[in-house]
Every structure is written in structure tokens, then in C-alpha cells.
Amino acid sequence: MPTPISHAVVGYALGAWSQPPAPARRVWIAAGACAALPDIDVVAGSVAHRGITHSFAFALVVAMVVTAIFFRDRPRVALVLGLAALSHIGLDELSSYSNGLALLAPFSWQRYRCVWTPLGVPGRGLWAQLLQETFVVLLPAGLLAWLGTRRRQLRT
């Protein structure tokens, strides 16, 4: 199961590729938060895990609300934040730790699973899973974040 850190790093990497004039650091932080936010359902005990907070509608609403509050309706930032929220869904779809995600909630509560689930193979120990997540998620996301930051530095 991808850790909250993995989700935040992927969101940060997406934020690193955002374009000015939005303040870069604020976009990076917001993207990381949007990528980790769907797991808020773990804290809210009355909400089913990987239910409505793991839906396309939730990702869209989160991106629009965060953009409206912190970035004054900048469409480019909304797109980055939406992609960050959707990245959480994508990573969880690659995990074998659930009976699926309610991708179309609140319109349909049917759960969907990806056929290919390379993350979180049952029976492996914690360290093996963390190592797997490091190579499949954290290193590529870290590289993308570095490249996005480097690209931004070269443009200024």
C-alpha cells in the first residue's frame, strides 16, 4: 500500500512542473497535500476507506476548492492540483491491498481494481514492500521533482 509520503512526493513532483506566475513553493506544498488528502478517510472512521475520497469527483472538487482559496482561480494551478489528487487514485489502483476504489462515487459505489497491482504484494515483509515502493514510486517521483525544479531554475 503506498504510504502518505509516497503520495505527497508524487504530488510535489507534479507541482514542481507547474508554470509561473504561481508561487512555486505554495504550489508544491498544495500539490503534495492534494495528493495525500484522499487518505483522510482513514481518520474519519464513519467513511469507508477508498470510497468517496478516492473518486474522480473528489479529486475535481479538491482541486477547485484549494485553487479558489489559495490561488485565486488560476486554471493552470487547478490542473496541477487535480493531477496531484488523481495521482493518489492511480497509486492506490496499483496496490493489491483492497477490494477496489469507488472511482465514480457518489454516482456509483461500485469498486474498481486494476488488473496489474505491482505495489503491496501480500506475503512480503514490510521492508520488502518499502523497498519495492522506493523503486516503483519514490525514486521516479524524486527524479521528476528534481527535473522540474532544475527546469524552473534554468528558466529564471
Secondary structure, DSSP 8 states (H G I E B T S, - for coil): ---HHHHHHHHHHHHHT--TTS-HHHHHHHHHHHHHGGGHHHHSTTS-TTSGGGSHHHHHHHHHHHHHHHSSS-HHHHHHHHHHHHHHHHHHHTBSSSS-B-TTTTT----B--S---B--TTS-HHHHHHHHIIIIIHHHHHHHHHHHHHHHHH-
